[in-house]
């Protein structure tokens, strides 16, 4: 394709492949713009989707499984997550077109049915998680006694989240930069505090060491006693802990279409992931197991942030006032996650519309590149948060949240399949010069693709034990998987003439590539020399 001299890059990129069919089409509407800077991308990679799971939800599995089980489980999940992020980054760095998403890559590299099912999964999962994180943030506020109704806090938070997503994407990137910075400072501060308490530097001068690994113990049992019970506790933790990582790799994929210089910034962000996983997650759960006993009453009896192992440990150490500081940052973390999930949900709907799998109206953007109809439609999921304001409706709200229980493993399984088909297409078509190629691939991708469906099926394994069967528990654990299979099957029936997958030699690896390279994403945006501080800021 040739480009006329007076065409703007924005107009050229709008003729990129209709993320799905690999065909070059022209849209009259404006498209999203590249306003996410390098520092935004790095910080999004480090803390973009860290929400209440790492700060509060981890307490439940600590009480059930014990510190050693939770550490082993998080190490295992971190390996899987890093395998997924390096796999998706190969595709994402090669084709970071406007409206890209894993659903778009699924349609392009595997089949339209897989892409459509993934797109719908992402859209409703991200949307529901906006409501979940907003409700979590509002509930955390109740840690302090206040007469303000829960619905008021939810309303205020949703207004801010919605407003931020209607601003240009550079505003989203800027807010996430500062939100994620707060998370980073909090976790680093908590790790330092844990080390101090480990050595006995707290107000009570009690040297903790690994005392709690000895009493009450490093490994708890679950469902049955003995070694089988310890393995069940580990397996439960393995399945539950995915919520702390939910859709973290997918955030960078969605953001790539609006990122400045993605072919330079995405590999950097992938490297940041390695350190993020070690420092935030592995060292984080190790610290939790050191400073908080698994039999602490607050882990099971507390509500909201009172069940956070960090807050419990701070209170046990006799440190006054710090729990409120931690609580405040946890609120911003949940708020930030809600902001990210609405961004991802709206961009997924935008991507589906560009692929022809959703009404074309959702491709319309403001002059600043914001798909305003997609943002508005996706924000409707956030209204589910009000269901948690009444005891009767909260049960229904939990059913909606259960749709996302298996979404993480379902998504990562599909990501692995898409990556392997992408590699097969590259090999079949002789494409060896990729902008980013991980030395761990394709073997880590193969391992992750095999592990994720196993963990997906084990998500509700406890209901199959004698005396633990429950129809509601079974549906809560697997309803998301049933919905995904039903959507995929329905689309396959409608597109029965299509093959199960696109042959490797026919996969479109070209459409949109010229436009991506024409934007100068392969190197610096310009030849201007920048000082150290300007480089750091930009």
N, C-alpha and C positions, 0 to 999 in steps of 0.2 A: 504494500500500500504506500502510495506517495502522499506527502503532506504539502499542501499549498503554503507558500511562505508566510501569508498573513493569517494563517489559522493559529488560534491560541491552543496551548497544551490542554486546557480544560475541555475544549471542543473536540480535540483529537482523542483524548482518553475516553470520551463519551461514546466513541465508536468501538470501544473495546468489546471483546466477546460478550455476548449476552450470557453471562457467567455459566450458562447451562449448556446450550447446544454447541458452543464453540463457533457460532456464526457471528459475522460482523453485522451489527445493526446500528441504526441511528435513532437516537432519542431527541425529541425537541426540547425536553426539560433540561435544566441545569443539573450538574452532577456534584457529588461530594468533592470537597477540596482537601488538599494536603496541608493541614495546619498543625499536625502533631510533630513536635520538634524532637531532637535527639534525646534531650534530658527527660522529656515527657515519656518517651518510649522506654528508656532505661528504668525509670521509676515505676512505670506501669508493669514492667516485667518483674520488678522486685516486690511490689506490694499491691498491685491493682485490684485483685479480688480477695485479698485477705479480709475476712469479716469476723463474725462472732464465733465461727467454728474453732479457730485457733485459740481464742481467748476464753470462751465460755463452754462451748460444746465438748471440748476435749476433756472436761472434768467428768462427764458421764462415763466415758470409756476408761478413764483412769480408775474410777471406783469399781468398774466391772472387771477389768482385765489386769490391772496392776502396772507398775512402771516399766518393767522389762518388756512385757507384751506390747505395750503401746509404743515403746521405742523401736522394737523390731518391726512392728506394723508400719510405722511412719517411714522407716528406712526403705522398706519394700515398696511402698507407694511412691516415695521420692524417686526411686530407680525407674519406675514405670512412667512417672510424669516427665522425667528428663528424657526418656526414650521418645515420648510423644512430642515434646517440644522441639527436639532436634530433627525429628522426622517431618513435622509440619513446617519447620523453618526452611527446609530444603525447597519445598513447593512454594512457600510464601515468599521467599527471597527471589525465586525465579520469575514468578508471575504475581506481583502485588498490585493487581489492577483495581480500579474503582469498583466497590461493591463485592470485593472478594470475601469469602468465608469458607469454612470447611464444607458447607453444603454446596457451594458453587464448585469447589474442587471435586466433590463427590459426583456431581452431575457431569462434569467435564472429563474426569479420569476414569470413572467406574460406570455409572448409569444414571439416567434421569430419575429413576425411582428412588435410588439411594439418596440422591441430592435433595429430592423433594421431602422425603421422610426426615432427613437430618435437619433441613431448614425449618420444618414445622416443629420438630423436637426442640431446636434451639430457641425458636421464637417464643413458644409458650413457656419453656423452662426459664429462660432469662426473665420473661415478664412476671412469672409467679415469684421468682426470687427477689424481684424488686419489692413486692409486697412483704415477703418473708423478712428481708433485712430491715425494711422500714419498721415493721412491727417489733423486731428484735431491738432496734435502737430505741423505740418509744418505751418498751418494757424496761430497758436498762435504766432509763431516767427515773423509774420508780424506786431505784435504789435509795434515792433521797426522798424524803417525805414531801409530797407536794399535792395540792388540791386540784391540779389541772387534770381533766379527763384524758384518757389514753387517746381518744379520737382527735383531740386538739393537737397533740404532739405529732400524730400520724399526718394530719392535714398540713401542718407547718413543714414537715420534712418532705412530703410529696410535692408541695409547691416549689420548694427550692430545687429538688431533683429534676422536676419537669422543666423549670426555668433554665437550669444549667444545660439541659439537652436541647433547648431551643436556641441557645447561643451558638456562634460558630465553633467548630470543633477545637480550635486553638484554646477556647475558654475551657472546654471539657478537659483538654490535656493539661492546662494550667492548674485547674482545681484538683485533678487527680495527682498531679505532681506534689502538691502540698499535703493532700490527704495521705498519700502513700508515705511522704516524708515523716508525718506524725507516727504512722504505724512503725516505720523503721526505727525511729528514735525510741518509741515505747518498748519494742522488743529488745533492742540493744540495752536499754536501761534495765529491763527485767532480767536479762541474762547477767548483767553486772551485779544486780541485787542478789540473784541466785548464787553467784560465786561468793559474794560476801557472806551470805547466810551459810553456805557450804563450809566456809572456814571459821564460822562462829563470830562474825563481825556484827551481828544484829544487836538490838538493844538488850536482849536477854543473854547475849554471849553464849548461846547454845550452839556448839559445833555440830552441824547436821551430818556432814559427810554423806555416806550412803546408808544412814541409819534406817530410813524408811524402806530401803530395799531388803533389810533384814527383818524388820518388824513394822508393819504387818506382812511384808514379803514382796518379792519381785514379781511373782507370777500368781495370779488369782485363777480360780476355776469357774467355769460357766456351764450350766445345764447338767453336767455330770462331774464326778470327782476324778482325781488322778490325772495322769498325763493327757487323757482324752479331753478332760475338762479344761486343762490349760491350753490345749490346741484350739478348742472351741472358743475360748476367750480371745486367743490371738486372731482367729478367723473373723470373729465378730468385729474386733477392732479394725482389722484390715478393710472390711466392707464399710464400716461406719466412718472411718477416717477420710474417705474420699470426699466427704462433704467439705472438709477444710481446704481441699484443692480444687473444688468444682469449677470447671471451665477456665482454669487459669491459663493453659496453653492456648485456648481458643481466643482469648482476648487479644493477643498480639496478631492473630490471623485477621480478625475483624478490623483492627486498627491499621493494618498495613495499607489498606486502600486509601487512607487519609493521612499517611505518614510521609513526612519529608525525607527524601533520600532513603527509602526503605532497604535498598540493597546494601547499605552501609550500616544502618541502625539495627536492622533485625538480627544479623549475626552477633552484634554487641549485646543485644537484649538476651539472646539465647545463652551467651556466656554468663550473663548476670543471673540467669535462672539457676545455674549450678551452685553458686554461692548462696543464693536465696534459699534453696532447698536445705542446704547444710546448716546455715546460720539460723534461719527462722524456724524451720520445722524440726530438724533432727536435734539441734542443740536446744530448741525450745521445749520439746517434749522431754528431753533428758533433764532439763532444769526443773520442769514441773514435777517429775518423779523424785527429784532430790528434795525439793522444798515443801511438798504437800503429800501427806500420807494418803494412800488409796482408801482408807477407812474413815476419812474425815467426814463428819456428819453433813456438812454443808454441801458436799458433792452430790448427794442424793436428796437431801431435804431442802436445800436452798432453791430459790427461784431467781430467774434472771441472772444478773451479774453476781449475785450472792453465791451462785454455784460455780463461779470461776475459781479454778485452783490457784491462780495468781492472787486473787483477792483474799482467799482463805489463808494462803501462806503469809501474806502481808499482815493480816490480823493476828495470826498465831505468833508472828515475830514481834508483835507489839509496836509496829511502826504506824503512827497515827497520821492521818491525812493523806497518805500515799494511795490508799485504796480509792479515794475520790478522784485523784489524778488519773489513775489507771481506768477508772470507770468512764471518765470524760473522753479519753482517747478511744475506748471501745465503742462509744456512741458514734464518734466520727468515723471509725472503721466500718461499722455497719452502714452508716449513711453513705460513705464512699462506695461500698459494694453495691448498694442500691443504685447509685449513680452510674456505675459501670455496667450493671445488668440492663438498665434501661437503654444505655447507649448500644450495647450488644444486641438487644432485642430489636430495636428500631433498625439497625444496620442489617440485621438478618432479614427482616421483612423487606427492606430496600433491595437486598440481594435477590430475594425470591421474585420480587416484581421485575427486576431486570432480566431474570431468567425466564420470565413468562409464566411463572408458577403462582403469581399473586397479581391482583389488579394493578394495571399500569399506573394508577394514580399514586401509588406508594413510591414511585421513582421521582416524583416531583420534589425539587429542592428549592430552597431560598437562594438568593444571589450569593449568600455566604456558604452554600453547599450543605445546608441542613435539610434532610428529607422530612419535612415538617408533618406530612400526613402519616408517615411511618412512625414518627415519634409519638404523635397523638394517639394513633391506634394502639401501639404497644403499651402506652401508659395506662390504658384501660385495665390491664391486669393489676395495676397497683391498687385499684379500688378494692381488691380482695382483702387488703389489710384491715379494712373496717369490719370484716367478719370476725376478727379476733377480739372485737370489743364486747361481744356478748358470748356468754357461755355456750349457748345453743349453736350459734353460727360458727364458733371456733372449731367445732368438730368438722364441719364442712370445709373450713379453711385448711385444716390439717390434711384432708383428703386431696385438696388441690396441691399442697406441698408434696404429698406422697408421689405425685406424678414426676417429680424431679429426683426421687430417691435413686433410681437406676440410670438417670440421664447421663451422669458422669462416665460410668463404665460403658454405656451404650455409645456415647460420643467417641471415647478413646478407642473402642473396638473399630468403629468406622474410620477414624483417623488413621489407624494402622493399615486397614485394608486399602484406603485411598493412597497412602504413601507407597505401599508395595506395588499397586497398579501404576503409579507415577514412575517408580523406578523401572518397572517392566517396560513402560512406554519409552523411557529414555534409552534403555538398552536396545529395544527393537528399532528405534529410529536413529541410533548412533549419537545421541546427545550425551556428551561426557563433560562438557565444560559448564558446570553449574556455578552460579555466583557463590553458593554456600553448599558445602558437602561435609557432613559429619563423619569422622572416622569410626564412630560407633555403629553407623548404619551400613547395610540394612538389618544387621543381626539383632540389634536392640529393638528395632521396629517389629521384627518377627516375634521376639519374645513377648513384647507388650501386646501384640495382636492376639497371641495365644492366651496370655494371662487374663486380660480384661474380660473376655466372655465367661471364663471360669468364675471369676469374682462376681460378675453380673448375676450368674445363676445361683451363687451362694449368698446373695444379698439377704434373703430371708430364710436361711437354712434352719434356724431354730424352730420354725413352725413344723418341721418334719420330725422333730423328736417326740417321743411318746409323751402324751399329756400336755403338749404345747401347741397343738393344732388350733388355729383360729382363722376363720374365713376372713375377718377384717384385717388381721395381721398379714395374711397371705396376699390379699389384694393390695394392701399398703406397700408391701415389698416389691410387687411385680406388676402393678397396674401400668406403670410407665413403659415397661417392656412390651406389654400387650398392646398398648396404644401405638407404639412405634412399629411393631410387626403388622398391625392392622392397616396403618397408613401406607407402609411399604407395599403390602400385598394388594391393597386397593389400587394403588398407582400402577403396579405391575399388570393388573387385570385390564386397566384402561389403556396401557401402553403395551399390550401383549405382543405386538409386532416387533418391538425392540428386543434385542438380545439381553441376556442376563448381565452382560458387561460389554463395554466397548473393547474391541480387539486392540491389543497394545500398539500395533502398527498404525491404527486409525485414530488413536487418541490425539486430540488437537493440542499440540504444544507450541503453536505459533501465534494464534489469534490474540491480539493484545500485546504481544511482546514488543513489536516495533514502537507502539505508543508508550510503553513503560520505559523503554530505553531512550525514547525521544525526550522524556521529561528530565533526563540527566540523573536518574536515580542510581546509575552505576558508579558515580563518583561524587565529588563535591558539587554542591549546587551552583557554585560559580568559582572563579579563580581568585576571589578576594582573600587577602591574607587577614587572619584574625588573631588577636592576642589570646593569651591563655584564659583570662577570665571571661572573655566573650565566647570562646569555644566551650567553656564549662557551662555558661548560662544557656547557650543555644543548643 
